[in-house]
């Protein structure tokens, strides 16, 4: 069973930055896709970013230019760098391998 553990969330002011980390229990170089979803209170879970084993990245349009997904295969860790945070970015952020595994989530709260 693949296990994912997110960290790095917290409370920040609008305009500040956070970097989320997702520690994976197996070699991520063998996983075709890794990514991040988020779920705000009362809202449907939505895709934030995706990265392939070859390094190709995709983003939801509203986050493109502010968020960057990356991976460190040596550390079996996936990151989400979030800059210029806005109150509407407030949500629980989840890491996934797009198969059967999800992390427990990390809370990001952005105050105005």
Buried (B, 14 or more C-beta within 10 A) or exposed (E): EBEBBBBBBEEBEEEBEBEBBBBBEBEBEEBEBBBBBBBBEEEEBEBBBBBBBEEEBBBBEEBEEBBBBBBEEEEBBBBBBBEEBEEEBBBBBBBBBBEEBBBEBBEBBBEE
